Every structure is written in C-alpha cells, then in structure tokens.
Amino acid sequence: MDIAEAKRRLRAEIRERERALDETYRAESSAAVCRALAALPEFAAAQTVLAFHGTARELDTRAFLRETLARGKTLLLPRCESGRRLALCAVRDLDADLEASVFSILEPKRSCPAAAPEDVGFAVVPCVSFDRAGNRLGQGGGYYDRLLPRLKCATVCVCRERLLAPAVPVEATDARCTLYLTENTVILS
C-alpha cells in the first residue's frame, strides 16, 4: 500500500473514532485546548494570530478566537482560494465577518483584509490527527503543507487526545509544526 492510500485509511479510521466521541468530551477537550493555547508564551508574545474556526468535526476554537480578539491582537482566519491555497484574512467580529464556504467552513468574507504569511506571529493549525513523533495528518488537500513553510513563527497543531494516531505515514511534502497540543499533552517538534 502506498503512503497516500495509508493516509486515506488512517483518516477514515480517525473520523470513525471522532464520530463516536460523546458531546461532554468534545466540549471539555475543546475548552481545555483553548485554555492551553491562550496560556502559551508564544501566544502572549504575538500581536498577529492565525487560527481556524473549527467545523463540527474539529475542535471548537471559538473561545480561543474570542480570547485573541479580547486581548487586542489581530486575528487572522484562513479562506480557501483557488489553487488549493489559503488567504489569511483579518477578522474583527466572529458574527459579522464570517460566512459559510463551499466546504461549509466558516471563513472570512471577501471584504476582510488579507495579510501576508510573514505577518503572522503565532499560528494554530488544524488536523485530523497527529502522532507523538509530530507527524500531522491533515484533511488531504495540502493547504497547510503549502502554508506552513511560509510562516516564520511558532506553529501549534491541535487535536483531541483520543484522536491521536499511533503513527502517521509521512511524505516529503508534509510540513511540520513546532508544537503539537492536545487537552493533556504538549509535544515539541
């Protein structure tokens, strides 16, 4: 089996585990990850923060997004663009500045100003899963694999502890983060 097929199978396995998670654990793990992110010194030092608005399958990041705005930081959220790339857009209001995308992800409206990857001081990266060696399993589109090498800041991949993989297959194009965080663990890359 090739690496791409191994990743597809692992994604399906992790998504099956995700569907079985109870609502209490989902809420508690999301809240714990948001608190842990807000406590990181890299976050405290950053003026511009890239994060993501979690989907129903992902961590609920709204508490972290609100904390970022409350601290007076510039909050950037990604918007999917053609060519499988992400535009990083400044958001000031989580209700007024977001709309559902083609993928049903809440993304910044086109009217939100864009920022360059070099402007990011701290980045929170989604995933399907990661392993304890710091290998990230994304959704499969390569959006973050193209973005991560352009970021010159701390990058934190977040996942629920119960969705960690024993081992994630790795390809040469897979980009790494500097930290990996669950509700219970911080792993340095």
N, C-alpha and C positions, 0 to 999 in steps of 0.2 A: 504494500500500500504506500502511495506517495504521501508527502507531507501535507499537501492541500487536502487530500481525502482524509487523512488522520485528523486534521483540524476540523473539517466538516463534521466528522463523527463525534469529536470531543464537544463541539458547540451543541450538537443535538443532545448529548448526554447532560451537559450542564444546564441547558434550557429545560430539560425534563426535571432535573433536580430543583430548578428555580420555580417551576410551576407547583411543586409540592410544598413549598415553604408556606408556613402559616402567617397570617396577617400581623400577629403580635411580633413575631421575629422580624418580619420585614420592617415594621415601624421602628422597633428598638435598634436594629442594626443600622438603619439609615440615620437615626438620631445620633448614635454613637460615632459613626464615621464623620458626620458633620461636626460634632464636637471635637473630634481628634484633628480634623483638618484645621479648624479655627484655632487650635492650640499650638500648631506647628510654628516654630520661629521663622521659617521661610515665608509663611503666610503673613505673619506680623510685619516682616520687613518689606513686603511687596506693596507697591502702590497700584499696580495693574494686575488683575487676577483673571485668568482664563479658567472657566469651569464649564459644566454642562447641566442642562435641565433634564433630569432623569426621566426615562419613559416608565411605563407601568412595569416593565421587566427589570429596570435598573434601580439603583439606589435612589431614594427620594432626596435630592440635593437642595430642595427649596430653603431649608433652614440655613445652610451654608451660604446660599446665594443672598438671602436677606441679611445675614451677618456681614458679608462682604460689603454690601451697599450701606449698611448701618455704620460701618467703620470709615465711611467716606472714600473707599477705594473705587477705582474704575473696574467695573465688572464687564468682562468680555464673554460672550457665548458664541458658539460656532453656528454657522449657517452652511448647509450643504450647497455647493456650487457645481457647475458643470465640470467635467474632467476629474470627478471624484476628489475635489479639493474643498477645504473648509475656509470660509471667510470668517474672520474674527470681528465681531460687532459689539460695540458698546451698548449696554442696556442700563437704563436708569430706573425703570418701573417694570416689575415682573408681570403685571397685568396688562399694561398698555403697550409694551414694546415687543410682545411675543405673539406668534401665530403658528398654527399647525402647518408643518411642511408636507411635502409629498410622502415622506415616510411616517407621517403622523407624529413627528417630534416637534415639540415646541421650540421654535427658533426665532431669532431676532427678525423683525420686519425689515424690509429692504431700506426703509428710511433711517435705520440705525447706522451711525457712522462706523466705518471699518477701521481696524488698527492693524499694524504690521506685527508679525510674529516676534520681531526684535523688541517690541514694546512690552511684551509680557514679562512680568516679574515673578509669577508663580502660576503653575498650571495643574489643574485637576483633570485626569484622563479617565474616561470610562473603559470598561472591558466586559467581556462575557465571563472571563476568569483569568487568573494567573497562577503560577506555581511558586513555591518557596525559593526557587532559584532566580525569580524575577523575570520570567518569560510571560509575556502578555498575550492573551487570546482575545482578539478584537472581534468585531461583527463580520469581518471578512471583506470589507470594501477597501481597506488600506488607507482610509482618510487620515488616521492618526499616524500611521507609519510614514506618510509623506510630510506631515506637520512636525512631528517630534524633533527631527534633526535640525529644524529651523529655529527651535526655541533655545534660548541661551539662559535658562532659568531652571529652578527646581521643578521637576515634573512628578506628580504623585498619581499613581494608578490606584483606583479604589474598587473594592469588591467585597461582597459578604464572605465571611469566613467559611460558611457552609458550602460556598460555591467554588472554593479553591480546587485546582486540579492537581493531581499527583505529579504530572509532568505535561508541559505544553510543547508540542512539536515546534521547532524553530526553523525559519527560512532566513536567508541572507538579507531580505528586505524588511524583516521585523525590527522595529525600533524599540529601544528600551527606555524605561523611565528611571528616575533617580531614586524614588521611593515607591514602595508598594504598601498599601494600607487597608486593613480590614477593621471591623469593630474591636478586634482583640490584638492585632499584630501590626507592627511596622517593620518592613524588611528593606534594608538598604541594598541598592543595586551595586 
